[in-house]
Amino acid sequence: MLSFFIARRYLLARKSHNAVNIISMVALCGVAVAAMAMVAVMSVFNGFSDLAARRLSALDPPLTARPAKGKVIEGADSLAALIAALPEIEAAMPVVTEQGLAIYDDKQLAVTLVGVAPDWGREMEVSHIIIDGSDMTADAEGAFATLAIGPAVRLGAHPDFYAPLEVFVPRRHGRYNPANPAAAFRTDTLRVSAVYRTDQQEHDDDRIVMPLERLRAMLDYDAGEASSLQIIPAPGVSPALARRAVEKAVPSGSIELLDRMQLQAYSFRMIEIEKWISFLMLVFILVIASFNIISTLSLLIIEKEPSIAILNALGAGRATINRIFVIQGWLISLLGGIAGIVLGAALVLAQQWGGFIKLGGDPAKMSISAYPVRLDPLDLLWVIGIVAAVGLLTGLLTLAVRKSGARSTVQS
């Protein structure tokens, strides 16, 4: 405690040389700016992560069941009926997904075909993302397709029934005839009934939604086969509770259950990686800013040589004196870090409330106009922990340099 009180007094007392005061303030401000930048940058990445999570609800169901092995779920229709009968589940719908080719008028495009059940549009509430036409996939016998904005633009397709949409998939059975390459594909003709837009690349880039049974017929799937099941929990039931209910009802090892976050795990992992890489770069900047603390402590040691001699005469050992300057370096970092965290948190909260820092570009073409942010208390703990550690290491490094200089003086 004696070392702490003396270090605090040295920190707050006015120095005899004004340069020491200036360098101390510069060191503290450098740490504060670095800490503020760390809080702000990490909060921006939190905001983008939350934005991505909110947009997952457009077409991704709360729970998705995939085959544990192979490409399809056998008996998917009966399994969907079993799951839908659970009190925790509102609906379970089989879905077939396959790569194919689409031709509209004189344009062609590689697409992802998605076969959905008749109640898909109602359960997934797709009406709010339809930007042209109306979803007619509820007509199981109808030859209607709902296009994502990507293939609609690249094919020039729109829901005016001007031209038919032809879709092709490779045959699963039969031998390939080089003399007739077209016979290697199964085809169907659809009418474009709607165009949707979710502002998610994986959904908007190449998807064409069509009736489930028509895609099953094209792929020669047996009745009841599906690529996945989309599961909607009952109102008031959390996805976690619905997941446990499905796991109890379905034999283990037959399906793999994924929530929205797990379906887009790659995207969220990339955001986390970018966040922590940025954090490490800012830590490096913090370390560079802390070099000013070494200068401050070195000058302070020189200025306090008479006081150090008096402490030695009063019985203070070398360890006690060393702790004084280590604690002082730690206090400079800690005060700068706290000031930076307070300023960073205020900046983030102001942006969260007012959105005064805007994104570049045309606001009419963007779904958001300001940087999304979210203040996470855990991030604040990380920042203050790093600042305290850097301050402690800075003080130890200063003492190491001082001891080395003292040995060199004795030897000379």
N, C-alpha and C positions, 0 to 999 in steps of 0.2 A: 504493500500500500504506500510506503514511503516513496518508492520509485515512481509510482503513478502520480502522487501529489506533486512531486518535484517536476515531473514531465509536463503535467498540466500547467504548472506555474510558468515553466519555460515557454510553453506554447502561447499562453495568453499575455505574458509580460511583453512590454515594449523592448525591442532590441536596441543596443547602442549604435549599431550600424543599420541605416535605413535599408541597405541592400538586402539584408537578411529578411526584413519584414516583407519586402517586395517579392523575393523569391519564394517565401513561405506562402504568400497569397496566390502567386502564379501556380505553385504546386497544388494547392487546394482546389483552385479553379479548374486545373487540368483534370484532376480526378473527378470533380463534379461533372464536367462536360462529358467525360467518357462514360460515367455511370448513367447520366441522363440519356445518352445515345443508346446504351444497352437496353434500358427500360423501354424507350420508344420503339426501337427496332424489333425487339421481341414481342411487343404488344401489337405491332403491325402484322407480324406473322401469325399471331393468335387470331387477329381479325380475319385474315384471309382463310385460315383454317375453319373458323366459324362460318364464313361465307360459303365455303365449299360444302360444309356439313348441311347448311340450310338448303342448298340447291340439290342435295341428294334426294330429297323427298319428291322431286318432280316425277320421275319414272322408276326409281328404285324402291321396291317394297320394303317394309320394315324388316322382314325376314325372307331369305331365299334358301330353298333346299336344292342342293346339287347332288348328283350321284357320287357316292364315295369312291366308286370304281367305274371305269368306262365313261362313255359319252352320254348315255341316256338312262333315265329312271324307268325301270320296268314296272308296269302296272301303275303308272302315274295317276290315272284318273281315279282309280279306287283308293290310292293313297291320299289324293287330294280330298276325296269325300270323307275319309277317316279323319283327316286333320281338321277339315271344316266343321265336323260334328263336335269338336271339343268346345267346351263353354268359353275357353279363353280366346278362341279364334273366330273371326267374323267370316273370312273367306280364304280359300286356298285354290289357286288356279294353275293348271299346267301350262307351260310355255315351251315352244320349240324354237331354237335359234340355229341358224345355218348361214354360211357364206354363199353368195350367189351372184348373179349378173342381172342387171335391170336394163331394159331398152325402152326408151320413150321417144316416139317420133324417129329422129335419125341420130339420137345420142344414146350412148351406153355407159354403164358405170358399174364397177364392182361394189356390192352392197352387202349388208347384213340383214337377212330376212328374219323376222320375228313373228312366229305364229302365236296368237293369243286366243283365249277363250271368249265367248260372247259377252260375259260380264266384266271383261277386263277394263274397258273404258269407264264404266261406272265405279268399279271398286278403286281404281287408281286415280279417279277424278281428273281425267286428262282434258276435260273441257276448258280448264283455265289456261292450258298451254297451246290450244289450237289457235292458230293465227289466220287460217284461211279454210273455209269449208266447214264440215262437221264430221265427227267420227262416226263411222257406220260399221265398225267391226262387230257390233252387237248382232248384226245379221249374219249368222253362222253360215248360211247358204249363199250369201251374197259375195260377189267377186270384187270386194272393195279393199283399198289399201290406204293407210295413213302414212304419209312420208315425213321424215325429218326435214328440217330446213336445208340441210346440206345436199342430199340427193335431189330435193325439189328444185333447188337453184341450178345445180350442175346438169340436171336432165331437162330443165325448162318445163317441169311438170307442174300443173295446177289443177285444182278440183273443178274443172268445167266440162269434164267428160269429152274433151276435144279429141284426144287420142288415147288408145289403150296402153296400159303399162304391161310389158311382158317381162316375166321373171324366169330365170333359168337356174337350175342346180344340177350338178353331176348325178348321173344314175348310180345308185348304190348296188344294183344287181345287174347282171348281164355282161356280155363280152363287148369290148370296144371294136368297132368296125372302122378302119382307116378310110374306107371308101365313102363312108357317110358319117363325118364327125358330129353332125347335129344329132344323130341318134344316141350319142353319149350323154345327152342332157334331157332332163325332164323340164317341161315348161308349163306355165299357166299365164292366163291373161286376166288382168285386174283393171279396175277403174279407180282413179285417184279421187278419194272422197274428202281428204283433209290434209293439211300441212301443220306440223307442230314445231315449237321451238322451246328448248329448255335452258339455253345458254350453258350447256354442258357438252364439251366436245365429244365425249364417248357416246352420247345419245343423239347429238345433232349431226354428226359427221356423215354417217352412211346407213342409218337404219330405215327399214321399211316394215311397217306393221301390217300383217294380213291375217285372215282367219286361220285358226289353228288347224282345222281339219284339211284345209286346202294345202297347207304346207306339209302336213303329215302325208298326204297322198303323193305329193311331189317327191318326198324323200323315201317313199315306200316303208314308212314306219308302221309297225303293228299298232292296232288299236290300244291306246293307253300309254304309249311311249312318249316321253317328253324329255327335253334337255334340263328343265328345272321346274320348281314349283314356287310361285310367288304367294307368300302367306301374309295376310292382313290380320293383326290382332283385333280383338273385340274392343269397343270403346271403353276407355278407362284402364285397359290392360297394357302394361309396359312390354316392349319387345323382349326383355329379359325373362319376364314371367311367361310369356307366350312360348318362348324358346324352351323353357324347362318343361312346359306341358307337352310340347311336340316331342321332345326327347324321351319322355316317359311313355308316350303312346306309340311311337315308331320304333321298330327293332333297331338296336344299335348296330352301326356299321353299314347300314343300307343307304343313308343319305348324310350329307354334310350341311349343317345349318350355318348361314352367314347373315350378319346384320348389315346395315347400310355402310357402316364404317369399314367393315371387313371386305365388302365388295369393292370399295375404292381404296383399299389399303395402300396401294402403290402411290396414289396421288397424295394421301396424307403423309406417307413416309417421306416423300420428296419435300413437302413443306417443312416437316420436322428437321430433315437434314439441312435444308437451306437456313432454317432458323438457327441451328446450333453452329453451323459454319460461320454465319454472320456474328454470332455471339463470341466465337473464338477469335475472330478478327478484331472485334472490339476489345477483347481482353488484351490482345497484343498492343493495341493503341493505349490501353490503360497502363500497361507495363512501361511503355515509352514515356507516357505522361508522368509516371512515378519517378523517372530519373531526376526530375526537379526536386523530389523529396530528398534524394541522396545529396544533392547540392545544398539544400537547406540544412540538413543535419551536419554535413561537413563544416559549413560555416558556423553553425551553432556550437559545435564542439570546439572550434578554434576560439570563438568568443567566450565560451564558458570555461576556459582553462583555469583562470583564477578560482572560480567557484568549485571546479573539480578538485583543485588542490586543497581547498578548505574542507570539502567533504571527505577527502582522504585523511586529513588531519583529525577530523571528528570520528574516524573509525569506519567510514563507508568503504566497503571492499570494491574490487574491480567489477565483480558481478553486479553489484547494486548500481554502480555508475553506468555500466553497459545497459542494464535494464531501463534506465531513465531515457536513453536515446532511442532504444528500440520501441518503447512505449510511445515516445513522442512521434516517431515516424508512423506508428500504427494509428495514433490519434489524428494526425493530419489526413491520412487516407480515409479513416472512418468518417471524419467530419465532412470531407469532400464527397465521399460516397453517399452519406445521408442527404446532403444538400442536393446532389444529382438525382437521387431517387425521388425526393420530394418534387423537384422541378419536372422530372420525367413523368411522374404519376399525374401531376397537374396538367401537363401538356396532353397526355393520353386521354384523361377525363374530359378535357376541353374539346378535343377532337371527337371523342365519342358522343359528346352532347351537341356540339355545333357543326362538326364536319367542315372546319374552315380550310383544311389542307386538301386541295382537290387533285384528282387524277388528271393527267393530261389526256387530250383527245376531245372528240365531239361528244358532249353529254347526251345528245339525242341518240347516239349509237351505242351507248354504254348502259349496262344495267345498274351500275352504281357510279356516283360522281365524286365521292370523297374516299380517302383511304379508310378502310375498315380497321378498327383497333379493339383490343380487349385487354384490360389490365388483369394479369394473373398474379396473385400474391406469392405463388411459388417462384415466379421469375424474380420478384423483388428479393426473396431470400437468396437466390443464386447470385444476384448482383452484389448484395451486401457481403455475402460470404467470400466472393472473389476479391472484392475491394479490401476486406480485412486481411485476407491471405497475402495479397500483393503488398499491403502496407507493412505487414510483419516481415516479409522477405526483404523489403527495402531497408528496414531498420537493421536487420542482421547483416545485409550486404555492406551497409555503411560502416558497421563495426569491424567487419572483416577487412575493409579497405584501410580503416584507421589503424588496426593492429599491424597490417602489412607495412604501412607507412612508418609506424613507430619502430618496428624491427629494422627497417632500412636505415632510420636515423641513428639507432644504437650502433649498428654495424659500421656506419660511416664515421 
